[in-house]
């Protein structure tokens, strides 16, 4: 039983990772407050 459970967990993890890579979000990458201040100074 334990061996089966272990294999299933490993396979489930692989499937989850593959699915998460397919469904990437369109959210803009996080820019820290300090970096935003630097960018504002340059402009």
Backbone as ProteinMPNN parsed JSONL, in Angstrom:
{"seq_chain_A": "XXXXXXXXXXXXXXXXXXXXXXXXXXXXXXXXXXXXXXXXXXX", "coords_chain_A": {"N_chain_A": [[0.829, -1.2, 0.0], [1.867, 1.268, 0.868], [3.928, 1.698, -0.985], [2.525, 1.966, -3.364], [1.046, 4.267, -2.824], [3.08, 6.136, -2.566], [4.158, 6.187, -5.179], [1.916, 7.106, -6.587], [1.648, 9.667, -5.466], [4.018, 10.867, -6.378], [3.601, 10.829, -9.145], [1.297, 12.401, -9.309], [2.313, 14.857, -8.443], [4.038, 15.44, -10.556], [2.205, 15.783, -12.655], [0.771, 17.977, -11.686], [2.774, 19.97, -11.694], [3.326, 20.135, -14.441], [0.861, 21.036, -15.398], [0.702, 23.518, -14.126], [2.707, 24.89, -15.398], [1.65, 25.153, -17.913], [-0.498, 26.864, -17.539], [0.192, 29.778, -17.181], [0.164, 32.922, -15.499], [-1.018, 36.2, -16.447], [-0.105, 38.192, -14.981], [1.755, 41.078, -14.141], [5.298, 41.104, -13.543], [6.608, 41.291, -10.223], [7.815, 44.35, -8.952], [10.085, 45.769, -6.833], [9.715, 48.285, -4.233], [11.932, 49.966, -3.975], [13.207, 49.603, -6.439], [11.245, 50.655, -8.099], [11.356, 53.321, -7.347], [13.925, 53.977, -8.234], [13.563, 53.683, -11.012], [11.708, 55.704, -11.451], [13.258, 57.944, -10.859], [15.125, 57.886, -12.942], [13.554, 58.45, -15.157]], "CA_chain_A": [[0.0, 0.0, 0.0], [2.718, 2.445, 0.978], [4.667, 1.881, -2.228], [1.546, 2.473, -4.339], [0.721, 5.642, -2.442], [4.258, 6.939, -2.864], [4.221, 6.352, -6.631], [0.809, 7.977, -6.986], [1.979, 11.034, -5.067], [5.058, 11.367, -7.278], [2.984, 11.081, -10.446], [0.388, 13.544, -9.158], [3.14, 16.056, -8.38], [4.514, 15.716, -11.915], [1.068, 16.299, -13.42], [0.489, 19.318, -11.167], [3.81, 20.881, -12.18], [3.133, 20.308, -15.88], [-0.323, 21.877, -15.578], [0.973, 24.879, -13.68], [3.531, 25.534, -16.418], [0.786, 25.464, -19.05], [-1.405, 27.961, -17.202], [0.909, 30.882, -16.543], [-0.709, 34.085, -15.349], [-0.613, 37.395, -17.189], [0.194, 39.193, -13.967], [3.088, 41.657, -14.337], [6.283, 40.674, -12.554], [6.702, 42.204, -9.083], [8.949, 45.257, -8.906], [10.162, 46.265, -5.457], [9.51, 49.717, -4.038], [13.212, 50.636, -4.228], [13.422, 49.59, -7.89], [10.293, 51.602, -8.689], [11.885, 54.656, -7.076], [15.057, 54.171, -9.151], [13.022, 53.878, -12.356], [11.074, 57.02, -11.479], [14.339, 58.933, -10.899], [15.734, 57.866, -14.274], [12.634, 59.102, -16.117]], "C_chain_A": [[0.871, 1.261, 0.0], [3.443, 2.758, -0.326], [3.751, 2.473, -3.297], [1.261, 3.947, -4.085], [1.861, 6.579, -2.829], [4.344, 7.223, -4.369], [3.128, 7.296, -7.118], [1.096, 9.432, -6.648], [3.0, 11.653, -6.01], [4.451, 11.719, -8.634], [2.047, 12.285, -10.393], [1.167, 14.851, -9.144], [3.619, 16.454, -9.77], [3.412, 16.343, -12.755], [0.751, 17.725, -12.991], [1.488, 20.33, -11.714], [3.623, 21.174, -13.66], [1.95, 21.232, -16.136], [-0.05, 23.319, -15.186], [1.84, 25.618, -14.696], [2.689, 25.926, -17.629], [-0.055, 26.708, -18.78], [-0.656, 29.058, -16.454], [-0.01, 32.09, -16.484], [-0.154, 35.257, -16.154], [-0.277, 38.543, -16.242], [1.585, 39.766, -14.223], [4.027, 41.248, -13.211], [6.417, 41.734, -11.463], [7.969, 43.039, -9.159], [8.962, 45.884, -7.519], [10.049, 47.785, -5.417], [10.782, 50.493, -4.388], [13.486, 50.709, -5.732], [12.488, 50.568, -8.589], [10.789, 53.03, -8.507], [13.045, 54.964, -8.023], [14.561, 54.456, -10.563], [12.39, 55.256, -12.491], [12.134, 58.122, -11.562], [14.949, 59.033, -12.287], [14.859, 58.58, -15.294], [12.468, 60.555, -15.796]], "O_chain_A": [[0.637, 2.193, -0.769], [3.562, 3.916, -0.726], [4.15, 3.367, -4.043], [1.238, 4.762, -5.007], [1.635, 7.67, -3.352], [4.574, 8.36, -4.78], [3.371, 8.171, -7.949], [0.82, 10.326, -7.447], [2.874, 12.814, -6.4], [4.745, 12.771, -9.202], [2.01, 13.092, -11.323], [0.748, 15.837, -9.752], [3.614, 17.631, -10.13], [3.645, 17.312, -13.477], [0.493, 18.586, -13.832], [1.104, 21.417, -12.146], [3.745, 22.321, -14.092], [2.023, 22.112, -16.993], [-0.523, 24.243, -15.848], [1.724, 26.835, -14.842], [2.981, 26.919, -18.295], [-0.295, 27.509, -19.682], [-0.843, 29.246, -15.252], [-0.876, 32.253, -17.344], [1.029, 35.292, -16.494], [-0.179, 39.702, -16.647], [2.513, 39.005, -14.498], [3.604, 41.069, -12.069], [6.348, 42.931, -11.742], [9.057, 42.517, -9.398], [7.966, 46.461, -7.082], [10.258, 48.472, -6.417], [10.717, 51.547, -5.019], [13.938, 51.735, -6.24], [12.878, 51.23, -9.551], [10.657, 53.855, -9.41], [13.143, 56.071, -8.553], [15.066, 55.355, -11.235], [12.521, 55.903, -13.53], [11.936, 59.12, -12.253], [15.257, 60.127, -12.76], [15.37, 59.242, -16.198], [11.737, 61.261, -16.49]]}, "name": "protein", "num_of_chains": 1, "seq": "XXXXXXXXXXXXXXXXXXXXXXXXXXXXXXXXXXXXXXXXXXX"}
